[in-house]
């Protein structure tokens, strides 16, 4: 069923609760080092303001295990940065409940913005936020007239600030960012234009067993690089030297290769190093010629050529996981070439980056504008690709 969005409800004069994902990195001095997630939420926030809604924003930030964590994880600097980005005041209330917060909300005028304190502060009192405490969800719902969930980054978690509010309010809809994630990732899995190519990487097969299994059911090709490729090569009988291998997943890799019926592509060669170090000696080795004292740290030129060939004809591509240790210049080329190959088909294909390290790599290479969609949720996008029902999306009301 289709989900309701903020365009489906009346906002004028309403107290509009907006769950955003402002879990941004902070420097030791409290300054924000990357405001990407704040910028990503701006279309929804501005829409609420333009439609005369009273925007009440809230998010988690960091992990709150002790009272000391509260001092370094306040939403105040986030509110200040947001105020700069929208060029309007953002009233900040350093509470998650109580008379001060309620009074500030009641004083809001149409088009104004308020942000209250880190929702995870409630976790110091029995994990109320993270455990979806019914009383807390009902309380937060009582603060507004309608609820917009725009936090895809927490959509894979059933928390009081998403599922709890949704189940206690008349209107619970998706924001523009959440809608985009549903349309792109959900659309790719449910009704992709073909050929549909999935590109997977990263360190471990164990992290992506369910992703591989699900994508083998829907994709036409699954390209596998990065550290996880060596478990598959081991399963095929290759000597992989000191490369990362999950020995307890070799049999599973054999099963996946058999099930794939030719859909899985690993390429032909790798770039090796003597050690996991930026200045290590490097070599290009075919799969059957990896020495026992070397480790694969990137995909090789023959593999890049094969992957590019497959990508060039794709109409839908989902990419999750780097192809090598892209943080080291000697081993960034495979990931960079895949990113460039995807950028080259941007006008004729839907290209989706599944958050996490892949998104970081795209940013490192300055190619953010060359993709159809870059997901804002690492863990959420991974579970979405696994075919799981995400609680935060399920809780959004249907049309």
QUIJOWO-V102556 format. One record per residue. RES is the residue in one letter. SS is DSSP state (~ for helix, > for strand, _ for the rest). Layout:
BEGIN
<<RES:SS> <RES:SS>>
END
This chain:
BEGIN
<<X:_> <X:_> <X:>> <X:_> <X:>> <X:~> <X:~> <X:~> <X:_> <X:_> <X:_> <X:_> <X:_> <X:_> <X:>> <X:>> <X:>> <X:>> <X:>> <X:_> <X:_> <X:_> <X:_> <X:_> <X:_> <X:>> <X:_> <X:_> <X:_> <X:_> <X:_> <X:>> <X:_> <X:_> <X:_> <X:~> <X:~> <X:~> <X:~> <X:~> <X:~> <X:~> <X:~> <X:~> <X:~> <X:~> <X:~> <X:~> <X:~> <X:~> <X:_> <X:_> <X:_> <X:>> <X:>> <X:>> <X:>> <X:>> <X:_> <X:_> <X:_> <X:_> <X:_> <X:_> <X:_> <X:_> <X:~> <X:~> <X:~> <X:~> <X:~> <X:~> <X:_> <X:_> <X:_> <X:~> <X:~> <X:~> <X:~> <X:~> <X:~> <X:~> <X:~> <X:~> <X:~> <X:~> <X:_> <X:_> <X:_> <X:>> <X:>> <X:>> <X:>> <X:_> <X:_> <X:_> <X:_> <X:_> <X:~> <X:~> <X:~> <X:~> <X:~> <X:~> <X:~> <X:~> <X:~> <X:_> <X:_> <X:_> <X:_> <X:_> <X:>> <X:>> <X:>> <X:>> <X:_> <X:_> <X:~> <X:~> <X:~> <X:~> <X:~> <X:~> <X:_> <X:_> <X:_> <X:_> <X:_> <X:_> <X:_> <X:_> <X:_> <X:~> <X:~> <X:~> <X:~> <X:~> <X:~> <X:~> <X:~> <X:~> <X:_> <X:_> <X:_> <X:>> <X:>> <X:>> <X:>> <X:_> <X:_> <X:~> <X:~> <X:~> <X:_> <X:_> <X:_> <X:_> <X:_> <X:~> <X:~> <X:~> <X:~> <X:~> <X:~> <X:~> <X:_> <X:_> <X:_> <X:_> <X:_> <X:>> <X:>> <X:>> <X:_> <X:~> <X:~> <X:~> <X:~> <X:~> <X:~> <X:~> <X:~> <X:~> <X:~> <X:~> <X:~> <X:~> <X:~> <X:~> <X:~> <X:_> <X:_> <X:_> <X:_> <X:>> <X:>> <X:>> <X:>> <X:>> <X:_> <X:_> <X:_> <X:_> <X:_> <X:_> <X:_> <X:_> <X:~> <X:~> <X:~> <X:~> <X:~> <X:~> <X:~> <X:~> <X:~> <X:~> <X:_> <X:_> <X:>> <X:>> <X:>> <X:>> <X:_> <X:_> <X:_> <X:_> <X:~> <X:~> <X:~> <X:~> <X:~> <X:~> <X:~> <X:_> <X:_> <X:_> <X:_> <X:_> <X:_> <X:_> <X:_> <X:_> <X:_> <X:_> <X:~> <X:~> <X:~> <X:~> <X:~> <X:~> <X:~> <X:~> <X:~> <X:~> <X:~> <X:~> <X:~> <X:~> <X:_> <X:_> <X:_> <X:>> <X:>> <X:_> <X:_> <X:_> <X:>> <X:>> <X:>> <X:>> <X:>> <X:_> <X:_> <X:_> <X:_> <X:_> <X:_> <X:_> <X:_> <X:>> <X:>> <X:>> <X:>> <X:>> <X:~> <X:~> <X:~> <X:_> <X:_> <X:_> <X:_> <X:_> <X:>> <X:>> <X:>> <X:>> <X:>> <X:_> <X:~> <X:~> <X:~> <X:~> <X:~> <X:~> <X:~> <X:~> <X:~> <X:~> <X:~> <X:~> <X:_> <X:_> <X:_> <X:>> <X:>> <X:>> <X:>> <X:>> <X:_> <X:_> <X:_> <X:_> <X:_> <X:_> <X:_> <X:_> <X:~> <X:~> <X:~> <X:_> <X:~> <X:~> <X:~> <X:~> <X:~> <X:~> <X:~> <X:~> <X:~> <X:~> <X:~> <X:~> <X:_> <X:_> <X:_> <X:_> <X:_> <X:>> <X:>> <X:>> <X:>> <X:_> <X:_> <X:~> <X:~> <X:~> <X:~> <X:~> <X:~> <X:~> <X:~> <X:~> <X:_> <X:_> <X:_> <X:~> <X:~> <X:~> <X:_> <X:_> <X:>> <X:>> <X:_> <X:_> <X:_> <X:~> <X:~> <X:~> <X:~> <X:~> <X:~> <X:~> <X:~> <X:_> <X:_> <X:_> <X:_> <X:_> <X:~> <X:~> <X:~> <X:~> <X:_> <X:_> <X:_> <X:>> <X:_>>
END
